[in-house]
Amino acid sequence: QVQLVESGGGLVQAGGSLRLSCAASGSIFGINVIAWYRQAPGNQRELVATITSGRSTNYADSVKGRFTISRDNANNTVYLQMNSLKSEDTAVYYCYFARGSRDYWGQGTQVTVSS
């Protein structure tokens, strides 16, 4: 089992920044997908960013150039640095790990951007 706990969400003005953290615990050996997703009210959950074990990253077009995903293997933590935030970034942000066919999700952290 893998436990994921997100933190760092909150209320921020448009143009501001937040850094989300995802602390992982449990059996994280063999995790081959790490990502951040988000879900706004009335919308589907969408992929925001991914990072591989080799630290290659990919981003949704809507966040490219503004968000950065990173990982600290020593502390089993994944980060999402969010800059130049926009009102449309308002959502619950979820950390996601996968190992083979098994998915693991955090409880989510709310990010609200006021315009």
C-alpha positions in Angstrom: 0.0 0.0 0.0 1.0 3.6 -0.6 -0.3 6.6 1.3 -0.2 10.0 -0.2 -0.7 13.3 1.7 -0.9 16.6 -0.1 -0.4 20.0 1.4 0.3 23.5 0.4 -3.0 24.6 -1.1 -4.8 27.7 -0.2 -6.2 31.0 -1.4 -4.0 33.2 -3.5 -4.5 36.2 -5.8 -4.1 35.9 -9.5 -0.5 36.2 -10.5 0.7 34.7 -7.2 2.4 31.4 -6.4 1.9 28.3 -4.4 4.0 25.2 -3.9 2.1 21.9 -3.3 3.7 19.0 -1.6 2.9 15.3 -1.7 4.4 13.1 1.0 4.5 9.4 0.1 4.8 6.6 2.6 4.4 2.8 2.6 5.6 0.5 -0.2 6.8 2.9 -2.9 9.2 0.5 -4.5 8.5 0.1 -8.2 6.3 3.2 -8.5 6.5 4.0 -12.2 4.1 6.9 -12.6 4.0 10.0 -10.5 1.7 12.9 -11.4 -0.4 15.8 -10.3 -4.0 16.0 -11.4 -6.7 18.6 -10.7 -10.4 18.8 -10.7 -12.5 21.9 -10.9 -16.2 22.0 -9.9 -18.3 20.5 -12.7 -15.2 19.4 -14.7 -13.5 16.1 -15.3 -10.2 15.4 -13.4 -7.4 16.4 -15.7 -3.7 15.7 -15.8 -1.5 18.6 -14.9 2.1 17.2 -14.8 4.0 14.0 -14.7 7.6 13.1 -13.7 9.5 9.9 -14.4 12.1 8.1 -12.3 14.6 9.8 -14.6 13.1 13.1 -13.8 11.7 13.7 -17.3 8.6 15.9 -17.0 5.5 16.6 -19.1 2.9 19.3 -18.6 -0.6 20.1 -19.8 -0.5 22.9 -22.3 -2.5 25.1 -19.9 0.2 25.1 -17.3 3.4 24.9 -19.4 5.9 27.6 -18.5 4.1 28.3 -15.2 4.1 25.1 -13.2 7.1 22.8 -12.3 6.9 19.3 -11.0 9.9 17.9 -9.1 10.7 15.1 -6.7 12.9 14.5 -3.7 13.6 10.8 -3.6 15.4 11.0 -0.3 12.3 12.4 1.4 9.7 10.6 -0.8 8.1 13.9 -1.6 6.8 15.3 -4.9 6.3 19.0 -5.4 4.3 21.2 -7.8 5.5 24.7 -8.0 2.8 26.9 -9.4 3.6 30.5 -10.6 1.6 33.1 -12.3 -1.6 31.6 -11.1 -4.8 32.3 -12.9 -8.5 32.0 -11.8 -8.9 29.0 -14.1 -6.3 27.1 -12.0 -8.8 27.0 -9.2 -9.4 23.3 -8.4 -8.7 20.5 -6.0 -5.2 19.2 -6.8 -4.4 15.5 -6.4 -1.2 13.6 -6.2 -1.1 10.3 -8.1 1.2 7.3 -8.0 0.9 4.2 -10.1 2.6 0.8 -10.0 1.5 -1.5 -12.7 -2.2 -1.7 -12.6 -2.5 -0.2 -9.1 -3.4 3.4 -8.6 -2.9 5.5 -5.5 -4.4 8.9 -4.9 -4.1 11.5 -2.2 -7.0 13.2 -0.6 -6.5 16.4 -2.5 -5.7 20.0 -1.6 -7.8 23.0 -2.6 -6.3 25.8 -4.6 -8.4 28.9 -5.0 -7.1 31.8 -7.2 -9.0 35.0 -6.8 -9.1 37.5 -9.7 
